[in-house]
Amino acid sequence: MYVHNGAAALSAGPRGQWLQVRLGTRWRSHGLPQTCRPCLPLMLFPGQKRSCSGPSSYKVGTMAEKFDCHYCRDPLQGKKYVQKDGHHCCLKCFDKFCANTCVECRKPIGADSKEVHYKNRYWHDTCFRCSKCLHPLANETFMAKDNKILCNKCTTREDSPKCKGCFKPIVAGDQNVEYKGTVWHKDCFTCSNCKQVIGTGSFFPKGEDFYCVTCHETKFAKHCVKCNKAITSGGITYQDQPWHAECFVCVTCSKKLAGQRFTAVEDQYYCVDCYKNFVAKKCAGCKNPITGFGKGSSVVAYEGQSWHDYCFHCKKCSVNLANKRFVFHQEQVYCPDCAKKL
């Protein structure tokens, strides 16, 4: 037994018997005179058809008997011929009437040509190439995807995610950045404004755009009322004006006021303690500061003096006079009845 291109085998019988050619898994009869075994592959296989999925449907050889071409009726004895579907024909008629058409070049695949067959499609072996890189695939493994033939390398690239920046595949080993299901090569992830590479650094998304910290501050960030620098995080707003938390402090003691109770007086901000000690008016009754916080938040003011509402009572009978008629005499407050007795 002899093997040619790893696809066929021969078996020779006694002198004058038929020789058989096995292509794939089928055996077909082929009439030939006996010859030495080393010469058999040379006589039988120049026109052998290679197949990716299944055996060839015809055989090629040199005619030893008196047969005429099935199509043109020319004698075949001593000439190369093709046997297909029980008929014998010359090579010219085979190419014209029987040959498969190459998917790639659209030309007939002659009997002396090597043929690749895959899923009812046919190629010359030289035309069977990767549709991406054009690497020959007749003797290599391949993948079929979306009716295209691809080599293993291009298949890997086809299945790899595409970079949003350059639209090229991101393959194993490439450094990449992923955000909300979208992926970039590290060097393709750039600021929409300055075009500098952001890579794995901090950034700010804005719609379909991405900005580095510096450009975002310049283009979008609010600026602190006090220091006029961009507020990137942790800012606060008071009366529609933005502040850094560290800039919004008591004007007297510099205590941070974010999240604390405070009082504003003529665009100055005070913590509760500083307001009590340095700003708040003193109650004419108890002499303590009137802060407006907690108990006594209501204030009574008269003749340049102020009282807590709970401190505004008659000097003699101590009845509370807040929201009532009263008499003011010699810097003191009296109810109408006590005032009559003065």
C-alpha positions as CSV (number, residue, x, y, z in Angstrom):
1,M,0.0,0.0,0.0
2,Y,1.2,3.5,-0.9
3,V,0.0,6.8,0.4
4,H,-0.1,10.0,-1.6
5,N,-0.5,13.4,0.2
6,G,-2.0,11.5,3.1
7,A,-5.3,11.0,1.3
8,A,-5.3,7.9,-0.9
9,A,-4.1,4.3,-1.0
10,L,-3.6,1.7,-3.8
11,S,-4.0,-2.0,-4.0
12,A,-2.6,-4.0,-7.0
13,G,-3.9,-7.5,-7.9
14,P,-2.6,-10.2,-10.4
15,R,-1.5,-9.2,-13.9
16,G,-4.3,-7.9,-16.1
17,Q,-6.7,-7.3,-13.2
18,W,-8.4,-4.0,-12.3
19,L,-6.7,-1.7,-9.9
20,Q,-8.7,0.2,-7.4
21,V,-8.2,3.7,-6.1
22,R,-9.4,4.7,-2.7
23,L,-10.2,8.4,-2.3
24,G,-11.5,9.2,1.2
25,T,-13.5,6.0,2.1
26,R,-14.9,4.9,-1.3
27,W,-13.3,2.4,-3.7
28,R,-13.6,2.9,-7.4
29,S,-12.5,0.6,-10.3
30,H,-9.8,1.9,-12.6
31,G,-8.6,-0.1,-15.6
32,L,-4.9,0.0,-15.9
33,P,-2.2,-2.4,-17.0
34,Q,-0.1,-3.8,-14.2
35,T,3.0,-1.7,-13.5
36,C,5.6,-1.6,-10.7
37,R,4.3,-0.3,-7.4
38,P,6.6,2.6,-7.1
39,C,5.2,4.0,-10.4
40,L,1.6,3.6,-9.4
41,P,1.2,6.8,-7.4
42,L,2.8,8.8,-10.2
43,M,0.4,7.4,-12.7
44,L,-2.7,7.7,-10.6
45,F,-2.5,10.9,-8.5
46,P,-1.4,14.0,-10.5
47,G,-5.1,14.9,-10.8
48,Q,-6.2,13.6,-7.4
49,K,-8.8,15.8,-5.7
50,R,-8.2,16.8,-2.0
51,S,-11.3,17.3,0.1
52,C,-12.0,18.9,3.4
53,S,-15.2,17.0,3.9
54,G,-15.8,13.9,1.8
55,P,-14.2,12.0,-1.1
56,S,-14.0,13.2,-4.7
57,S,-16.7,12.1,-7.1
58,Y,-14.5,11.2,-10.1
59,K,-11.1,9.7,-10.9
60,V,-8.3,10.5,-13.3
61,G,-6.0,8.1,-15.1
62,T,-4.5,7.0,-18.5
63,M,-6.8,4.9,-20.6
64,A,-5.5,1.4,-21.5
65,E,-8.6,0.3,-23.5
66,K,-10.5,1.5,-26.5
67,F,-12.9,4.1,-25.2
68,D,-14.1,7.3,-26.8
69,C,-14.9,10.6,-25.0
70,H,-18.5,10.6,-23.9
71,Y,-18.9,14.2,-25.1
72,C,-16.7,14.9,-28.2
73,R,-16.2,11.2,-29.2
74,D,-12.5,11.5,-29.6
75,P,-10.6,8.3,-28.8
76,L,-9.1,8.1,-25.3
77,Q,-6.8,5.1,-25.6
78,G,-3.3,6.0,-24.4
79,K,-4.5,9.4,-23.2
80,K,-5.3,10.9,-19.8
81,Y,-9.0,10.8,-19.1
82,V,-11.6,11.4,-16.4
83,Q,-14.2,9.0,-15.3
84,K,-17.3,10.6,-13.7
85,D,-20.8,9.3,-13.1
86,G,-20.0,6.1,-15.2
87,H,-18.8,8.1,-18.2
88,H,-15.3,8.6,-19.6
89,C,-14.3,12.0,-21.0
90,C,-11.2,13.8,-22.2
91,L,-9.6,16.5,-20.0
92,K,-10.9,19.3,-22.3
93,C,-14.5,18.1,-22.1
94,F,-14.2,17.5,-18.3
95,D,-13.2,21.2,-17.8
96,K,-16.0,22.3,-20.1
97,F,-18.9,20.1,-18.9
98,C,-18.0,18.5,-15.5
99,A,-15.5,20.5,-13.6
100,N,-16.6,22.4,-10.4
101,T,-16.2,26.2,-10.4
102,C,-13.8,27.7,-8.0
103,V,-15.6,30.0,-5.4
104,E,-12.7,32.4,-5.4
105,C,-11.6,32.9,-9.0
106,R,-14.8,31.7,-10.7
107,K,-12.8,29.5,-13.1
108,P,-13.2,25.7,-13.7
109,I,-11.2,23.4,-11.5
110,G,-9.4,21.2,-14.0
111,A,-8.9,17.5,-13.6
112,D,-5.1,18.1,-13.2
113,S,-5.7,20.7,-10.5
114,K,-5.9,20.1,-6.8
115,E,-9.3,20.9,-5.4
116,V,-10.5,21.8,-1.9
117,H,-14.1,21.0,-1.1
118,Y,-16.0,22.3,1.9
119,K,-19.8,22.3,2.4
120,N,-20.7,22.1,-1.3
121,R,-18.3,24.8,-2.3
122,Y,-15.1,24.2,-4.3
123,W,-11.7,26.0,-4.6
124,H,-8.4,25.5,-6.4
125,D,-6.0,24.7,-3.6
126,T,-4.1,27.9,-4.4
127,C,-7.4,29.9,-4.1
128,F,-8.3,28.5,-0.7
129,R,-7.0,31.3,1.4
130,C,-8.0,33.3,4.5
131,S,-10.4,36.0,3.5
132,K,-8.6,38.4,5.8
133,C,-4.9,37.9,5.5
134,L,-4.9,35.7,2.3
135,H,-2.8,33.1,4.0
136,P,-3.0,29.7,2.0
137,L,-5.1,27.2,4.0
138,A,-5.2,24.1,1.7
139,N,-3.0,22.2,4.1
140,E,-3.9,24.0,7.4
141,T,-6.8,24.1,9.8
142,F,-9.3,26.9,9.2
143,M,-12.6,28.3,10.6
144,A,-15.7,29.2,8.6
145,K,-17.6,32.2,9.9
146,D,-20.4,34.1,8.2
147,N,-19.6,32.3,4.9
148,K,-16.0,33.4,5.1
149,I,-12.9,31.2,5.5
150,L,-10.5,32.4,8.2
151,C,-7.2,31.2,9.5
152,N,-6.9,30.6,13.2
153,K,-5.1,33.9,13.8
154,C,-7.7,36.0,12.0
155,T,-10.5,34.0,13.8
156,T,-9.0,35.1,17.1
157,R,-9.0,38.7,15.9
158,E,-12.5,38.4,14.6
159,D,-13.8,37.2,18.0
160,S,-11.8,39.7,20.0
161,P,-13.6,42.9,21.3
162,K,-13.0,46.0,19.2
163,C,-11.4,49.2,20.5
164,K,-13.8,52.2,20.6
165,G,-10.9,54.4,19.7
166,C,-9.2,52.8,16.7
167,F,-11.7,50.0,16.0
168,K,-9.0,47.4,15.9
169,P,-9.2,44.1,17.9
170,I,-8.0,44.0,21.5
171,V,-6.1,40.8,21.7
172,A,-4.6,38.9,24.6
173,G,-1.7,40.9,26.2
174,D,-3.0,44.3,25.2
175,Q,-3.5,46.8,28.0
176,N,-7.1,48.1,27.9
177,V,-9.6,50.3,29.6
178,E,-13.2,49.3,30.0
179,Y,-16.1,51.5,31.1
180,K,-19.8,50.5,31.0
181,G,-19.3,47.7,28.6
182,T,-17.1,49.7,26.1
183,V,-13.4,48.9,25.8
184,W,-10.4,50.8,24.5
185,H,-6.7,50.2,24.1
186,K,-5.0,52.0,27.0
187,D,-3.4,54.5,24.6
188,C,-6.6,55.0,22.7
189,F,-8.5,56.2,25.8
190,T,-7.9,60.0,25.5
191,C,-9.4,63.2,26.7
192,S,-12.1,64.6,24.4
193,N,-10.7,68.1,24.9
194,C,-6.9,68.0,25.1
195,K,-6.6,64.6,23.3
196,Q,-4.0,63.5,25.9
197,V,-4.0,59.8,26.9
198,I,-6.1,59.2,30.0
199,G,-5.2,55.5,30.2
200,T,-6.0,54.2,33.6
201,G,-6.0,57.7,35.2
202,S,-9.0,59.5,36.7
203,F,-11.6,60.9,34.2
204,F,-15.1,62.5,34.1
205,P,-17.7,61.1,31.6
206,K,-19.9,63.7,29.9
207,G,-22.4,62.1,27.5
208,E,-20.4,60.3,24.9
209,D,-17.2,62.2,25.8
210,F,-14.5,61.7,28.5
211,Y,-12.4,64.4,30.1
212,C,-9.2,64.4,32.1
213,V,-9.4,66.1,35.5
214,T,-7.8,69.3,34.4
215,C,-10.0,69.8,31.3
216,H,-13.1,68.9,33.3
217,E,-12.3,71.5,35.9
218,T,-11.6,74.1,33.2
219,K,-14.7,73.3,31.1
220,F,-17.4,72.2,33.5
221,A,-16.6,72.5,37.2
222,K,-18.0,75.2,39.4
223,H,-15.6,77.6,41.0
224,C,-15.5,78.4,44.7
225,V,-16.8,81.8,45.7
226,K,-14.0,82.3,48.1
227,C,-10.8,80.9,46.4
228,N,-12.2,80.9,42.8
229,K,-10.7,77.4,42.2
230,A,-12.6,74.5,40.6
231,I,-14.8,72.4,42.9
232,T,-14.2,68.7,41.8
233,S,-15.7,67.0,44.9
234,G,-17.1,67.7,48.3
235,G,-18.5,71.1,47.5
236,I,-21.5,72.8,49.1
237,T,-24.0,75.4,47.9
238,Y,-25.5,78.2,49.9
239,Q,-27.9,80.7,48.4
240,D,-27.0,79.3,44.9
241,Q,-23.3,80.0,45.4
242,P,-20.7,77.2,45.3
243,W,-18.0,76.7,48.0
244,H,-15.3,74.2,48.8
245,A,-16.3,72.7,52.2
246,E,-12.9,73.8,53.5
247,C,-13.6,77.4,52.4
248,F,-17.0,77.7,54.0
249,V,-15.9,78.6,57.5
250,C,-16.7,81.0,60.4
251,V,-15.3,84.4,59.7
252,T,-14.1,84.7,63.3
253,C,-12.8,81.2,64.4
254,S,-12.4,79.6,60.9
255,K,-14.5,76.6,62.1
256,K,-15.9,74.6,59.1
257,L,-19.6,75.3,58.8
258,A,-20.7,72.5,56.4
259,G,-23.3,70.5,58.2
260,Q,-23.3,72.8,61.2
261,R,-25.7,75.5,62.4
262,F,-24.5,79.0,61.4
263,T,-25.8,82.6,60.9
264,A,-25.1,84.9,58.1
265,V,-24.8,88.6,58.8
266,E,-24.0,91.0,55.9
267,D,-22.4,88.3,53.8
268,Q,-20.3,87.1,56.7
269,Y,-20.8,83.6,58.2
270,Y,-20.6,82.8,61.9
271,C,-20.7,79.6,63.9
272,V,-23.3,79.7,66.8
273,D,-20.7,80.4,69.5
274,C,-19.0,83.2,67.6
275,Y,-22.4,84.8,66.8
276,K,-23.4,84.7,70.4
277,N,-20.2,86.2,71.7
278,F,-19.4,88.8,69.0
279,V,-22.5,89.6,67.0
280,A,-25.8,88.8,68.7
281,K,-27.7,91.6,70.6
282,K,-28.1,91.1,74.3
283,C,-31.5,90.7,75.8
284,A,-32.6,93.8,77.8
285,G,-34.2,91.4,80.3
286,C,-31.8,88.6,81.0
287,K,-28.7,90.2,79.4
288,N,-27.9,87.0,77.4
289,P,-27.4,87.0,73.7
290,I,-30.4,86.7,71.4
291,T,-29.4,84.1,68.8
292,G,-32.7,83.1,67.3
293,F,-31.8,79.5,67.9
294,G,-33.9,77.2,70.1
295,K,-36.0,78.6,72.9
296,G,-36.8,82.2,72.5
297,S,-36.3,82.3,68.8
298,S,-39.0,85.0,68.7
299,V,-37.6,88.5,69.5
300,V,-39.3,91.7,70.7
301,A,-37.7,94.9,69.7
302,Y,-38.6,98.4,71.0
303,E,-36.8,101.7,71.1
304,G,-33.5,100.2,70.1
305,Q,-33.7,97.4,72.7
306,S,-34.4,93.7,72.2
307,W,-35.8,91.0,74.4
308,H,-36.3,87.3,74.2
309,D,-40.1,86.8,73.9
310,Y,-40.1,84.9,77.2
311,C,-38.2,87.8,78.8
312,F,-40.6,90.5,77.8
313,H,-42.8,90.8,80.9
314,C,-44.2,93.5,83.3
315,K,-41.7,94.9,85.7
316,K,-44.2,94.7,88.6
317,C,-46.5,91.8,88.1
318,S,-44.2,89.7,85.7
319,V,-47.0,89.0,83.3
320,N,-45.7,88.2,79.8
321,L,-46.4,91.0,77.4
322,A,-45.2,89.5,74.1
323,N,-48.0,90.2,71.6
324,K,-49.8,92.3,74.2
325,R,-50.3,96.0,75.0
326,F,-47.6,97.4,77.3
327,V,-46.3,100.7,78.7
328,F,-42.6,101.6,78.4
329,H,-41.6,103.9,81.3
330,Q,-38.0,104.9,82.3
331,E,-36.5,102.0,80.3
332,Q,-38.9,99.5,81.9
333,V,-41.9,97.6,80.6
334,Y,-45.2,97.6,82.5
335,C,-48.6,96.2,81.8
336,P,-51.4,98.8,81.5
337,D,-52.8,98.1,84.9
338,C,-49.4,98.4,86.7
339,A,-48.6,101.5,84.7
340,K,-51.7,103.3,86.2
341,K,-50.3,102.8,89.7
342,L,-46.9,104.4,89.0
